């Protein structure tokens, strides 16, 4: 192969690789406290969700208020989304791949959550008297958002990470 053609092939390969990376879904996107998980931001439309994650594994029927839950049993989310009037109002992940900028995610200890987010308030959780839940309140799009880290017991790692409009 002549040197000029080798350079052209190399440049085209780089361009195709960069294009593929840019078009790839955000499978390894981080959790942004009070805003997003797996590239999905609170307030996203159904079309935006499907563009990022594809079709859900299961769509729950609407409840009496018209709220819908979409379940994703595959990466990158491994969790569920709550939609209100067609917009993302809450989400949770059980994926160990999803982490905050401070390295906190599923499996993180209570001490790690408290060290990374000292403003998080921890109290008895929803899974009985030995459970714990740490809640960090922030604002996004002018609304209060709760990022929560629930623990089955104080000695176990976080079982999931939730982000919901309060």
N, CA, C and O of each residue as an XYZ file, in Angstrom:
664
protein
N       0.859     -1.173      0.000
C       0.000      0.000      0.000
C       0.904      1.235      0.000
O       1.898      1.280      0.724
N       0.556      2.235     -0.813
C       1.415      3.418     -0.862
C       1.184      4.284      0.376
O       0.106      4.236      0.968
N       2.190      5.080      0.776
C       2.113      5.861      2.027
C       0.939      6.835      2.055
O       0.321      7.039      3.100
N       0.633      7.433      0.909
C      -0.482      8.397      0.890
C      -1.814      7.688      1.160
O      -2.638      8.173      1.935
N      -2.011      6.546      0.518
C      -3.252      5.788      0.736
C      -3.338      5.305      2.189
O      -4.427      5.289      2.763
N      -2.215      4.913      2.787
C      -2.193      4.482      4.185
C      -2.671      5.603      5.098
O      -3.416      5.358      6.046
N      -2.250      6.823      4.820
C      -2.681      7.968      5.641
C      -4.174      8.205      5.490
O      -4.860      8.472      6.477
N      -4.690      8.110      4.264
C      -6.113      8.318      4.022
C      -6.921      7.242      4.760
O      -7.925      7.556      5.400
N      -6.495      5.993      4.675
C      -7.188      4.903      5.356
C      -7.150      5.121      6.868
O      -8.151      4.903      7.551
N      -6.013      5.547      7.390
C      -5.887      5.787      8.833
C      -6.817      6.908      9.283
O      -7.476      6.789     10.317
N      -6.875      7.992      8.519
C      -7.742      9.115      8.868
C      -9.214      8.689      8.807
O      -9.992      9.025      9.700
N      -9.596      7.954      7.761
C     -10.976      7.485      7.653
C     -11.327      6.543      8.806
O     -12.435      6.604      9.339
N     -10.405      5.687      9.187
C     -10.655      4.776     10.315
C     -10.886      5.557     11.602
O     -11.790      5.240     12.374
N     -10.067      6.578     11.829
C     -10.242      7.411     13.022
C     -11.589      8.117     13.012
O     -12.260      8.206     14.039
N     -11.981      8.622     11.841
C     -13.258      9.319     11.738
C     -14.423      8.365     11.997
O     -15.373      8.720     12.694
N     -14.352      7.156     11.438
C     -15.423      6.183     11.660
C     -15.493      5.768     13.121
O     -16.584      5.631     13.675
N     -14.340      5.566     13.750
C     -14.314      5.188     15.164
C     -14.899      6.307     16.012
O     -15.712      6.048     16.900
N     -14.500      7.541     15.752
C     -15.014      8.678     16.517
C     -16.518      8.810     16.318
O     -17.248      9.086     17.270
N     -16.980      8.617     15.099
C     -18.406      8.694     14.824
C     -19.178      7.611     15.544
O     -20.257      7.864     16.079
N     -18.637      6.409     15.562
C     -19.299      5.301     16.263
C     -19.361      5.566     17.754
O     -20.375      5.284     18.392
N     -18.295      6.100     18.313
C     -18.285      6.411     19.735
C     -19.285      7.509     20.062
O     -19.966      7.452     21.086
N     -19.371      8.502     19.195
C     -20.309      9.598     19.432
C     -21.758      9.106     19.341
O     -22.631      9.594     20.058
N     -22.005      8.140     18.456
C     -23.367      7.646     18.271
C     -23.739      6.556     19.270
O     -24.916      6.224     19.410
N     -22.748      5.993     19.967
C     -23.020      4.901     20.898
C     -23.876      5.383     22.059
O     -23.743      6.529     22.489
N     -24.756      4.521     22.573
C     -25.556      4.923     23.730
C     -24.673      5.148     24.934
O     -23.554      4.641     25.000
N     -25.174      5.905     25.878
C     -24.394      6.275     27.054
C     -24.424      5.159     28.087
O     -24.873      5.354     29.216
N     -23.939      3.988     27.687
C     -23.999      2.803     28.548
C     -23.215      2.984     29.832
O     -23.564      2.399     30.857
N     -22.173      3.777     29.795
C     -21.360      3.957     30.989
C     -21.507      5.360     31.564
O     -20.623      5.843     32.273
N     -22.621      6.009     31.259
C     -22.848      7.356     31.776
C     -22.914      7.326     33.292
O     -23.400      6.360     33.880
N     -22.440      8.351     33.905
C     -22.457      8.462     35.361
C     -23.804      8.930     35.874
O     -24.648      9.443     35.139
N     -23.961      8.727     37.167
C     -25.115      9.291     37.856
C     -24.777     10.739     38.166
O     -23.720     11.022     38.730
N     -25.657     11.652     37.804
C     -25.488     13.048     38.166
C     -26.507     13.315     39.266
O     -27.716     13.272     39.037
N     -26.000     13.592     40.459
C     -26.854     13.800     41.630
C     -27.965     14.797     41.285
O     -27.706     15.888     40.776
N     -29.204     14.398     41.575
C     -30.348     15.285     41.378
C     -30.731     15.550     39.943
O     -31.561     16.421     39.683
N     -30.136     14.804     38.973
C     -30.439     15.096     37.576
C     -30.634     13.874     36.695
O     -31.642     13.768     35.997
N     -29.662     12.935     36.720
C     -29.718     11.889     35.700
C     -29.036     10.596     36.116
O     -28.191     10.566     37.011
N     -29.436      9.528     35.433
C     -28.807      8.210     35.522
C     -28.751      7.661     34.097
O     -29.720      7.769     33.346
N     -27.626      7.079     33.734
C     -27.459      6.421     32.427
C     -27.784      7.350     31.255
O     -28.269      6.899     30.218
N     -27.517      8.638     31.424
C     -27.765      9.597     30.360
C     -29.187     10.100     30.274
O     -29.496     10.927     29.416
N     -30.074      9.615     31.155
C     -31.468     10.054     31.164
C     -31.656     11.148     32.188
O     -31.390     10.951     33.374
N     -32.111     12.297     31.737
C     -32.335     13.419     32.655
C     -33.801     13.492     33.053
O     -34.690     13.191     32.257
N     -34.040     13.899     34.302
C     -35.403     14.165     34.725
C     -36.048     15.120     33.724
O     -35.412     16.070     33.266
N     -37.286     14.871     33.392
C     -37.981     15.709     32.411
C     -37.883     15.195     30.982
O     -38.552     15.728     30.097
N     -37.058     14.161     30.729
C     -36.929     13.602     29.376
C     -38.271     13.066     28.890
O     -39.089     12.589     29.675
N     -38.475     13.156     27.586
C     -39.710     12.642     26.977
C     -39.576     11.139     26.719
O     -38.481     10.580     26.780
N     -40.709     10.500     26.430
C     -40.689      9.079     26.094
C     -39.767      8.822     24.903
O     -39.002      7.858     24.909
N     -39.835      9.673     23.889
C     -38.997      9.507     22.693
C     -37.515      9.607     23.051
O     -36.705      8.832     22.541
N     -37.151     10.547     23.917
C     -35.751     10.683     24.340
C     -35.286      9.443     25.105
O     -34.158      8.983     24.927
N     -36.157      8.912     25.951
C     -35.810      7.715     26.717
C     -35.551      6.545     25.776
O     -34.547      5.845     25.909
N     -36.451      6.337     24.833
C     -36.311      5.223     23.893
C     -35.063      5.389     23.036
O     -34.399      4.404     22.715
N     -34.741      6.610     22.667
C     -33.529      6.860     21.876
C     -32.281      6.448     22.659
O     -31.332      5.924     22.075
N     -32.273      6.678     23.964
C     -31.093      6.364     24.789
C     -31.071      4.901     25.217
O     -30.035      4.245     25.114
N     -32.203      4.379     25.696
C     -32.228      3.022     26.265
C     -32.903      1.973     25.394
O     -32.769      0.778     25.656
N     -33.620      2.393     24.372
C     -34.410      1.443     23.605
C     -35.732      1.180     24.306
O     -36.079      1.841     25.285
N     -36.458      0.210     23.789
C     -37.759     -0.128     24.371
C     -37.569     -0.758     25.748
O     -36.607     -1.496     25.958
N     -38.471     -0.479     26.688
C     -38.357     -1.095     28.010
C     -38.643     -2.596     27.955
O     -39.302     -3.090     27.041
N     -38.132     -3.300     28.954
C     -38.415     -4.721     29.096
C     -39.889     -4.928     29.400
O     -40.499     -5.887     28.929
N     -40.458     -4.027     30.187
C     -41.858     -4.110     30.600
C     -42.406     -2.714     30.824
O     -41.759     -1.877     31.453
N     -43.607     -2.464     30.304
C     -44.319     -1.214     30.580
C     -45.489     -1.550     31.489
O     -46.378     -2.315     31.117
N     -45.481     -0.971     32.684
C     -46.588     -1.175     33.615
C     -47.785     -0.340     33.138
O     -47.592      0.729     32.558
N     -48.999     -0.804     33.370
C     -50.164      0.018     32.999
C     -50.233      1.266     33.875
O     -49.733      1.265     35.000
N     -50.845      2.319     33.366
C     -50.955      3.554     34.149
C     -51.716      3.333     35.451
O     -52.648      2.531     35.509
N     -51.305      4.058     36.500
C     -52.050      4.000     37.761
C     -53.244      4.956     37.660
O     -53.485      5.534     36.600
N     -53.983      5.121     38.745
C     -55.201      5.944     38.722
C     -54.927      7.421     38.418
O     -55.836      8.160     38.039
N     -53.650      7.854     38.588
C     -53.295      9.249     38.284
C     -52.644      9.386     36.916
O     -52.257     10.486     36.521
N     -52.522      8.285     36.195
C     -51.911      8.326     34.870
C     -50.402      8.175     34.880
O     -49.761      8.332     33.841
N     -49.818      7.872     36.038
C     -48.375      7.651     36.109
C     -48.057      6.268     35.559
O     -48.803      5.312     35.772
N     -46.941      6.177     34.851
C     -46.532      4.936     34.203
C     -45.137      4.564     34.680
O     -44.312      5.436     34.952
N     -44.876      3.260     34.782
C     -43.531      2.795     35.116
C     -43.016      1.925     33.976
O     -43.712      1.037     33.484
N     -41.774      2.204     33.567
C     -41.088      1.389     32.570
C     -39.947      0.679     33.269
O     -39.164      1.303     33.986
N     -39.850     -0.627     33.061
C     -38.782     -1.418     33.665
C     -37.750     -1.790     32.613
O     -38.093     -2.145     31.485
N     -36.485     -1.704     32.996
C     -35.362     -2.101     32.141
C     -34.540     -3.135     32.901
O     -33.860     -2.805     33.872
N     -34.605     -4.385     32.455
C     -33.898     -5.476     33.123
C     -32.546     -5.734     32.484
O     -31.993     -6.827     32.607
N     -32.013     -4.725     31.798
C     -30.736     -4.881     31.115
C     -29.905     -3.614     31.290
O     -30.451     -2.551     31.584
N     -28.584     -3.722     31.110
C     -27.736     -2.529     31.195
C     -28.122     -1.542     30.103
O     -28.642     -1.967     29.071
N     -27.896     -0.281     30.276
C     -27.129      0.301     31.359
C     -27.939      0.613     32.614
O     -27.354      0.892     33.661
N     -29.279      0.573     32.540
C     -30.074      1.027     33.689
C     -30.259     -0.049     34.757
O     -29.960      0.188     35.927
N     -30.744     -1.217     34.371
C     -31.051     -2.268     35.350
C     -31.923     -1.692     36.466
O     -31.576     -1.771     37.644
N     -33.041     -1.122     36.081
C     -33.910     -0.484     37.061
C     -35.235     -0.106     36.444
O     -35.757     -0.815     35.583
N     -35.773      1.005     36.882
C     -37.086      1.436     36.407
C     -37.155      2.949     36.294
O     -36.390      3.687     36.915
N     -38.102      3.375     35.476
C     -38.359      4.802     35.253
C     -39.808      5.082     35.592
O     -40.681      4.264     35.304
N     -40.074      6.225     36.199
C     -41.431      6.688     36.433
C     -41.711      7.850     35.499
O     -40.937      8.806     35.436
N     -42.803      7.768     34.782
C     -43.183      8.838     33.865
C     -44.508      9.440     34.299
O     -45.449      8.725     34.643
N     -44.567     10.760     34.277
C     -45.776     11.501     34.583
C     -46.095     12.371     33.379
O     -45.293     13.216     32.982
N     -47.273     12.159     32.800
C     -47.686     12.904     31.596
C     -46.618     12.815     30.502
O     -46.335     13.801     29.822
N     -46.025     11.617     30.336
C     -45.065     11.383     29.258
C     -43.671     11.903     29.507
O     -42.832     11.860     28.608
N     -43.395     12.400     30.715
C     -42.058     12.911     31.014
C     -41.465     12.176     32.207
O     -42.177     11.800     33.138
N     -40.158     11.977     32.168
C     -39.456     11.258     33.221
C     -39.496     12.047     34.522
O     -38.984     13.163     34.603
N     -40.115     11.448     35.543
C     -40.247     12.124     36.838
C     -39.444     11.436     37.938
O     -39.288     11.986     39.028
N     -38.936     10.244     37.660
C     -38.131      9.541     38.638
C     -37.508      8.306     38.028
O     -37.986      7.792     37.017
N     -36.428      7.826     38.650
C     -35.728      6.656     38.121
C     -34.887      6.029     39.209
O     -34.508      6.684     40.179
N     -34.598      4.742     39.033
C     -33.658      4.087     39.931
C     -32.846      3.085     39.132
O     -33.275      2.585     38.092
N     -31.662      2.809     39.651
C     -30.778      1.827     39.021
C     -30.227      0.877     40.071
O     -29.972      1.259     41.213
N     -30.051     -0.367     39.654
C     -29.348     -1.344     40.482
C     -28.051     -1.766     39.795
O     -27.414     -2.738     40.201
N     -27.669     -1.033     38.757
C     -26.448     -1.333     38.005
C     -25.216     -0.851     38.770
O     -25.149      0.300     39.202
N     -24.254     -1.739     38.928
C     -23.001     -1.362     39.588
C     -22.118     -0.533     38.671
O     -21.117      0.023     39.123
N     -22.464     -0.438     37.400
C     -21.687      0.360     36.448
C     -21.961      1.858     36.596
O     -21.116      2.684     36.252
N     -23.130      2.198     37.102
C     -23.507      3.598     37.232
C     -22.966      4.155     38.549
O     -23.260      3.622     39.619
N     -22.182      5.220     38.468
C     -21.552      5.844     39.635
C     -21.676      7.357     39.544
O     -21.795      7.920     38.455
N     -21.648      8.007     40.700
C     -21.610      9.471     40.728
C     -20.179      9.927     40.437
O     -19.266      9.108     40.340
N     -19.998     11.215     40.303
C     -18.652     11.759     40.067
C     -17.717     11.484     41.239
O     -16.497     11.574     41.104
N     -18.298     11.147     42.391
C     -17.496     10.836     43.580
C     -17.349      9.325     43.784
O     -16.885      8.877     44.832
N     -17.747      8.547     42.776
C     -17.576      7.106     42.823
C     -18.610      6.349     43.631
O     -18.395      5.186     43.970
N     -19.731      6.986     43.949
C     -20.770      6.357     44.765
C     -21.826      5.735     43.862
O     -22.251      6.325     42.869
N     -22.241      4.516     44.239
C     -23.268      3.812     43.483
C     -23.728      2.588     44.238
O     -23.540      2.484     45.450
N     -24.331      1.665     43.518
C     -24.800      0.418     44.109
C     -23.604     -0.314     44.711
O     -22.572     -0.483     44.063
N     -23.761     -0.743     45.955
C     -22.680     -1.434     46.652
C     -21.843     -0.537     47.541
O     -21.073     -1.039     48.360
N     -21.970      0.785     47.406
C     -21.221      1.706     48.268
C     -21.713      1.571     49.702
O     -22.894      1.319     49.940
N     -20.805      1.740     50.650
C     -21.165      1.636     52.066
C     -21.808      2.935     52.557
O     -21.727      3.977     51.907
N     -22.447      2.838     53.719
C     -23.034      4.023     54.341
C     -21.943      5.067     54.576
O     -22.146      6.252     54.311
N     -20.785      4.624     55.074
C     -19.676      5.547     55.344
C     -19.228      6.244     54.062
O     -18.946      7.442     54.080
N     -19.159      5.511     52.950
C     -18.750      6.124     51.683
C     -19.762      7.172     51.233
O     -19.378      8.241     50.757
N     -21.050      6.873     51.379
C     -22.091      7.843     50.993
C     -21.987      9.082     51.874
O     -22.022     10.205     51.370
N     -21.861      8.887     53.186
C     -21.783     10.034     54.102
C     -20.518     10.868     53.870
O     -20.559     12.095     53.958
N     -19.400     10.206     53.575
C     -18.156     10.950     53.311
C     -18.256     11.750     52.015
O     -17.809     12.895     51.946
N     -18.842     11.141     50.994
C     -18.951     11.813     49.698
C     -20.002     12.920     49.721
O     -19.831     13.955     49.076
N     -21.099     12.700     50.471
C     -22.214     13.647     50.496
C     -22.610     13.944     51.946
O     -23.616     13.426     52.431
N     -21.824     14.772     52.635
C     -22.101     15.046     54.047
C     -23.461     15.699     54.304
O     -23.948     15.658     55.433
N     -24.080     16.294     53.296
C     -25.396     16.917     53.483
C     -26.535     15.906     53.373
O     -27.690     16.250     53.624
N     -26.224     14.670     53.001
C     -27.260     13.642     52.923
C     -27.754     13.315     54.328
O     -26.957     13.164     55.254
N     -29.053     13.208     54.479
C     -29.678     12.864     55.758
C     -29.995     11.372     55.737
O     -30.680     10.886     54.837
N     -29.486     10.645     56.745
C     -29.706      9.203     56.823
C     -30.643      8.886     57.975
O     -30.511      9.433     59.070
N     -31.598      7.989     57.714
C     -32.578      7.591     58.731
C     -33.001      6.151     58.462
O     -32.572      5.536     57.486
N     -33.853      5.624     59.347
C     -34.344      4.263     59.163
C     -35.013      4.154     57.799
O     -35.795      5.016     57.399
N     -34.688      3.078     57.100
C     -35.176      2.906     55.741
C     -36.485      2.156     55.647
O     -37.091      1.817     56.664
N     -36.925      1.894     54.419
C     -38.227      1.274     54.181
C     -38.246     -0.244     54.321
O     -39.302     -0.856     54.160
N     -37.102     -0.869     54.616
C     -37.034     -2.328     54.643
C     -36.980     -2.894     56.055
O     -36.492     -4.007     56.250
N     -37.462     -2.161     57.031
C     -37.474     -2.632     58.412
C     -36.535     -1.832     59.290
O     -35.823     -0.955     58.802
N     -36.527     -2.128     60.592
C     -35.781     -1.313     61.553
C     -34.265     -1.329     61.374
O     -33.587     -0.415     61.842
N     -33.717     -2.347     60.707
C     -32.266     -2.397     60.491
C     -31.848     -1.750     59.174
O     -30.659     -1.613     58.887
N     -32.836     -1.358     58.384
C     -32.509     -0.735     57.100
C     -32.219      0.752     57.293
O     -32.529      1.341     58.329
N     -31.623      1.330     56.274
C     -31.230      2.739     56.318
C     -31.469      3.336     54.941
O     -31.368      2.646     53.926
N     -31.785      4.614     54.918
C     -31.877      5.324     53.643
C     -31.225      6.689     53.823
O     -31.510      7.404     54.784
N     -30.353      7.039     52.893
C     -29.693      8.345     52.913
C     -30.264      9.160     51.758
O     -30.295      8.703     50.616
N     -30.718     10.378     52.074
C     -31.402     11.232     51.103
C     -30.634     12.538     50.948
O     -30.311     13.208     51.929
N     -30.353     12.881     49.714
C     -29.676     14.133     49.389
C     -30.644     14.979     48.570
O     -31.055     14.579     47.480
N     -31.013     16.159     49.099
C     -31.957     17.044     48.406
C     -31.189     18.115     47.647
O     -30.264     18.734     48.172
N     -31.598     18.319     46.390
C     -31.017     19.341     45.527
C     -32.163     19.949     44.716
O     -33.324     19.586     44.906
N     -31.833     20.868     43.817
C     -32.839     21.447     42.929
C     -32.399     21.235     41.487
O     -31.217     21.311     41.154
N     -33.399     20.964     40.638
C     -33.166     20.803     39.206
C     -34.416     21.282     38.492
O     -35.529     20.929     38.882
N     -34.244     22.076     37.458
C     -35.367     22.637     36.707
C     -36.349     23.353     37.640
O     -37.561     23.314     37.424
N     -35.815     24.009     38.683
C     -36.632     24.780     39.616
C     -37.433     23.945     40.599
O     -38.275     24.475     41.324
N     -37.178     22.639     40.629
C     -37.926     21.747     41.525
C     -36.979     21.025     42.473
O     -35.806     20.828     42.157
N     -37.487     20.634     43.628
C     -36.702     19.861     44.587
C     -36.602     18.423     44.082
O     -37.585     17.824     43.647
N     -35.394     17.897     44.154
C     -35.124     16.525     43.732
C     -34.476     15.790     44.891
O     -33.645     16.351     45.605
N     -34.859     14.528     45.076
C     -34.238     13.689     46.091
C     -33.444     12.581     45.403
O     -33.978     11.821     44.595
N     -32.155     12.508     45.742
C     -31.323     11.376     45.335
C     -31.196     10.516     46.575
O     -30.716     10.979     47.610
N     -31.624      9.260     46.476
C     -31.632      8.401     47.653
C     -30.761      7.171     47.452
O     -30.613      6.646     46.349
N     -30.189      6.738     48.573
C     -29.347      5.555     48.627
C     -29.935      4.640     49.705
O     -29.618      4.813     50.882
N     -30.787      3.665     49.335
C     -31.367      2.764     50.332
C     -30.445      1.570     50.619
O     -29.768      1.060     49.725
N     -30.436      1.140     51.884
C     -29.633      0.006     52.341
C     -30.563     -0.983     53.045
O     -31.357     -0.575     53.893
N     -30.483     -2.278     52.708
C     -31.276     -3.287     53.428
C     -30.895     -3.304     54.902
O     -31.757     -3.377     55.778
N     -29.576     -3.234     55.170
C     -29.074     -3.111     56.541
C     -27.926     -2.122     56.498
O     -27.382     -1.833     55.432
N     -27.559     -1.604     57.662
C     -26.468     -0.629     57.738
C     -25.126     -1.231     57.317
O     -24.220     -0.499     56.916
N     -24.991     -2.551     57.404
C     -23.722     -3.183     57.072
C     -23.630     -3.618     55.606
O     -22.560     -4.017     55.148
N     -24.738     -3.544     54.871
C     -24.728     -3.914     53.453
C     -24.543     -2.659     52.599
O     -24.837     -1.547     53.038
N     -24.058     -2.851     51.389
C     -23.909     -1.738     50.466
C     -25.265     -1.247     49.961
O     -26.279     -1.930     50.105
N     -25.266     -0.065     49.375
C     -26.497      0.511     48.815
C     -27.091     -0.469     47.809
O     -26.373     -1.014     46.971
N     -28.387     -0.690     47.890
C     -29.033     -1.667     46.997
C     -29.410     -1.056     45.653
O     -29.594     -1.775     44.671
N     -29.525      0.279     45.607
C     -29.873      0.987     44.384
C     -29.590      2.465     44.586
O     -29.228      2.892     45.683
N     -29.754      3.234     43.538
C     -29.697      4.694     43.615
C     -30.958      5.201     42.920
O     -31.261      4.808     41.793
N     -31.689      6.081     43.610
C     -32.942      6.639     43.102
C     -32.798      8.149     42.918
O     -32.155      8.827     43.720
N     -33.400      8.654     41.862
C     -33.480     10.108     41.661
C     -34.919     10.424     41.270
O     -35.427      9.913     40.272
N     -35.570     11.270     42.065
C     -36.983     11.582     41.850
C     -37.274     13.040     42.170
O     -36.687     13.617     43.085
N     -38.190     13.631     41.402
C     -38.733     14.916     41.819
C     -39.458     14.690     43.136
O     -40.184     13.707     43.283
N     -39.267     15.590     44.097
C     -39.909     15.437     45.408
C     -41.362     15.836     45.350
O     -42.060     15.772     46.361
